[in-house]
């Protein structure tokens, strides 16, 4: 944990005009990359940048302001820090966390972690975040595919647009079992949007509101994470096929 904090603070210092010892950076980076149980959680920019010169070349093009650079570095380290602080995550949660970290998108990792943390003490908020997370991932993938969409497009439509481009639409397959599975994926996405409207905190409730329990929130968050992870993995496969 000390090496992680040192590395994070050092990169923030370097990205915001303050000196940091490059030998310390190399040492901490090497120790983390040597840990096979942690390597996959090390931020992509740390894995790629062996020197400060490489890091500086990347960060100055990625984010122009100091505040944006701090947020980018914090978000990059959060999956690793979260893992070290909460070693009791389930294998499913770990898998989704790694996949979302690979997306390297501002806000997505933060939404996932917040949704996980809210499941018990704030089920309504967790359900709202579950839908927002999947919306954000769909939009990120659509942007990567250069597919246009209206900013007001709802979640089911966003998923349909991405699914069609990535050959995940049921109508694009002949085998009945694949058509059924992909159709169920569409149904899950549609129902996540519906349950958020019914149980989440995005809309006002009537006189006799339906109060979600922790188990409802856990189901919604896990389904959202699984769908997001599946979409990202398919998109990554699609990108590799294009080269």
N, C-alpha and C positions, 0 to 999 in steps of 0.2 A: 504493500500500500504506500510506503514511503517513496519508492521509486516512481510510482504512478503519479503521486502528488507533485513530486519534483519535476517530472517530465511535463506535466500539464502546466504548472506554474512557469517553467522555463520557456516553453513554447509561447505562452501568452506574453511573457516579458519580451521575447525576441520579436514577436509579431507587432508589438506596440512600442517599439523603439528603445527598449531597455536591454542591456547586455545580459548574456547567460553563457556559462562555460560550456563550450561545445564538447569537451571531453566528458563532462557529466552527462550531457545528452546522449552521447554514443554509448556510455556505460549503461545508463538506465534503459535505453532502447534495446541494447543487446541482452540484458537480463530478462526483459519481458518477452522478447521474441524467442528466447531459449526455452520459455515455459510453454510446452505443447498444450497445456490445459487453458492457457490464457491467450496464446498467439492470435487466435481467431477474433478476439475481442479488442485487440490493439487497434486504435484508429487507423484507417487506411492511409492517411497522410504520414503517420509515423512509420508504417511498414514500408512506404514508398521512398521516403526521404531519409537518406543515410547521413546527410550533412545539413547544416543550417543554410547553406547556399541553395540546396535543392528545396528546402522548406520555404525559404523566402521567395524563391521564384514561383512557388505554387500559391502561397497565401496572398501575395500582393496582387495577383491576378484574380483570385477567388473572391476576396472581399476588400473593398477600398477603405473602410473606416475601422478604427480601433474597436469600437463597440461590436461591429459585425464579426470581426476576427475573434474576439473573446468568446462570443456566443458560438461560433463555429467550432472552436477548440473545446469548449465545455461540452457541447453536444457530442463531439467525437469521442470524448473520454467517458461519458456517462454510462454506456453499456458495460465498460470494464469496471468502473467504480461501483456500479450497481451490483455487478456480479460478486465483487469482493466484499461488499457490505451485506448482501443478502444471498448467502450461499444456499438458501433453501428453495430456490426457484425450481419448478418442475422441468423435466426434459423438454416438454413442449414449449414452455415459455422461453427456455434458453435457445431453442432452435429458431423461434420467431424473432427473438432479440438479435441474434446473429444476422439473420436475413435482412431485417430492417436496418441494421447498422451498415450492411453492405450497400444499401440504397444511398447512404450519405446525403440525406435530404434534411434541410433545416426543419425542425419541428416534429417530424415523424417519430423519431426515437423518443422524444419528450412526451408526446401523446401516448405512446405505448406504455412507457414506464408509469405515467400518471394514472392511466386506466387500470393498470395492475394494482397500483397502490390504493386506488379508490374502491375496489370491488367490495370490501367489507364495510368500511365506514361511510361510503358515499355511493351506493349502488346506482342511483339516478345519474350522477355525474359520470360514473364509469360507463354506463350504457350510452350516454351522449358521446363520450370520447371514442367508444368503439366504432360508432358510425362515422364520426369525423376522421378517425384514423384511416378507415378504408376509403373514404372519399379522397383524402390527401394522397394516398398511394395510387389510386386510380388516375388522378390528375397528373401525378408525376410520371406515370407510365405513358399516359396519352401524350404528354409533352415530349417525352423521349421518342415516341412514335411519330411525332409531328402531326397528330390528329387534333383537329380543332373541335372545341366544345364551348358551349355557352357557360359563363360563370354560374348561372342559375340552374344548370343541369343537375338533376337529382342523382342519387347514388345508383339506383338500378340502371339508369341510362348510361352513366359513366362506365359501369361494369360491362354493359352490353357493347359499348363502343370498343373498349379495350379487348374484350373476349373475342369479338369478331376479327380484329386485326391479328390476334395471336392464335387463331384457330382453336378457340375454346368455346365457340358457340355450338350448342347441341346439333343444330342443323348442318354443321360442317362435317359431321361424322356419320358413318354408316352403321357401325357396331352399336347394337341396342344398349349394351352395358355402359359404353362411353357416353352415349346420348343421355342416358339416365343420370349418370354421375354429374355431367356438366349441367344438365337441367336442374339438378338438386343444388348445385353451386349457385346458379342464378336465383333459385328460390331462397336460399340462405341469405344472399345479399339483399334481395327484396324484403325479406322478413326482418332483417337487421334494421333497415330503414323504418319499417312499420313499427317494430317494437320500441325503437327510440322515440317515435312520435307518441306511442301509447304509454310507455313507462318512463321514458327519459325526462329530463328537466327542460327540454327545448320549448315546450308549450305549457300554457297554464292548465291546471287541472280543474275538474268540476268539483261538485260538493262531495262526491264520494270517489276520490282518486284511487287508482290501483297503485299500491305501494310495492315497488320491486324489492326483492330480498337479495342478499349477497349471492345466492346460487344463480339467480337470474342474471346478475351482473357478470358473474364468472363465465356463464355460458356465452353471453353476448361478446365479452372481451376475447375469449378464446376462439370463438368462431370468426370474429373480425381479424384476429392475428393470423389464423390459419388461412383465411381467404387472401389476406394481404401477402402473406409469405408465398402462397401458391402463385399469385399473379406476378410477383417480383421474380420468382425462380423461372417462370415461363418466359417472361420478358428477357431475362439474362440469356436463356437458351436461344431465344429468337435472335438476339444481338450477335451471339457467337456464330449462328448459322449464316449471318449476313456477310461475314468476313471470309 
